[in-house]
Amino acid sequence: MYGDTLTKTRYTDGKNYYLANWYGLDSDPVFGMLMRQNLLEEFLPDQADGSKPLTTDEFEALLKNFKEKYKTIDGKESIPMTMNGENMGANLGTFKGMWGLKTEGLIEKEFAISKTQTWIQKLTTGAVFATPGAYWDPGNGNGALKKDGGEKNQLFAYKVVAPGVDPAQTTFGPRSSLGWDAIAITKNNKHPEETIKLFNYLASDEGQHLLLWGKEGEQYTMVDGKRQPDPAFLQSFKDNWDDTVKKSGVRKWLWFIKNGLDPNGQPYDMAVKFQRSEVDELALKSLGDSVWDTAQYDNLNPDGGTPQALTAQKVKDIMDQSITRAIIAPSEAEANSVFDKMLEDMKKAGDDKVEDIINEKYAQRMELWNSK
């Protein structure tokens, strides 16, 4: 099951000290431009099904048309676009784009300092047309929108690309094939051999199905060589997730989880991926080609506890503190000035030294991965 993953999870001494969890590249997309489908159908009905990407020009025109048609929604001032201020990147192109949308009144004034909970609350009001994020980010916000106005009232994920850019080369979905969690045995374990045998079973195809599907004849049956979950059991996850996990044991122990499909072409993660929601389905359709593997680039910063780690943190702090000031600057000239000052301060703080370490660690990683 692990295959080449064990080569890539080795430490610099060539040894493995843990087994990756949620490993293998997850093909589900991540980020996109979330838009209310029923409103999008009014302005671009041919693209509301997610089969064709929008250009940035089309998207900006959408925001303008929305603002012109809907001054208010249910008595509340309409918001063409908002953002989660805790989930933004930093580069000059982004600053300029945001600044332009802000000065034209297409993005709310407080977006740069909006916290996650505040952002979700704004989405639930029904006054927002668009917001960038992962398709699952709205969460309860989408739940409230669906309850109030039906399925198409929700925020769905769409791909927006620059004019003239190949949509297939526009990647919004960073994921690591090495997972984001791990399992290891500590020196306090008095039965390491027995533990390894348990690990070996749980990491196997049979073990994964036990953890994520349950027992044959109880939670699922085999039909024409494929697993068919009991409909009532599948529905129970939607009705009360925590109670279902507690009573059935399915998905209680998420160990050695392998992303993707099993040998029968079915997802290992039955509860999440066997029956997808309408929001999931459109995200897969519109952004399915946008995933890219970040594994070789992850965790290359200076080691913790070193002077270089302090330098890296200082550089990051400078960048984080400058983002909001640049975006909410009253003019483009001032925004550029803030950005230039940020680069200057980062350089003074020693960002070149951090970059050298990142490049050095990357070269070492590639050498290790390519060794037998």
FENHU-V943763 format. One record per run of one state. SS is the DSSP state (hx for helix, st for strand, lp for the rest). FROM is the first residue (numbers start at 0). TO is the last residue. If there is no record, write none. Layout:
ss->{SS;SS}
from->{FROM;FROM}
to->{TO;TO}
This chain:
ss->{lp;hx;lp;st;lp;st;lp;st;hx;lp;hx;lp;st;hx;lp;st;lp;st;lp;st;lp;hx;lp;st;lp;hx;lp;hx;lp;st;lp;hx;lp;hx;lp;st;lp;st;lp;hx;lp;st;lp;st;lp;hx;lp;hx;lp;st;lp;st;lp;st;lp;hx;lp;hx;lp;st;lp;st;lp;st;lp;hx;lp;hx;lp;st;lp;hx;lp;hx;lp;hx;lp;hx;lp}
from->{0;4;8;18;21;22;23;30;36;43;44;47;53;55;69;71;73;75;77;78;82;91;103;106;107;110;113;115;124;127;134;139;149;150;153;154;158;159;161;166;169;172;175;180;183;191;202;204;212;215;216;219;223;225;229;230;239;240;248;257;258;260;261;266;267;269;273;277;287;290;293;294;297;306;327;331;349;350;369}
to->{3;7;17;20;21;22;29;35;42;43;46;52;54;68;70;72;74;76;77;81;90;102;105;106;109;112;114;123;126;133;138;148;149;152;153;157;158;160;165;168;171;174;179;182;190;201;203;211;214;215;218;222;224;228;229;238;239;247;256;257;259;260;265;266;268;272;276;286;289;292;293;296;305;326;330;348;349;368;371}
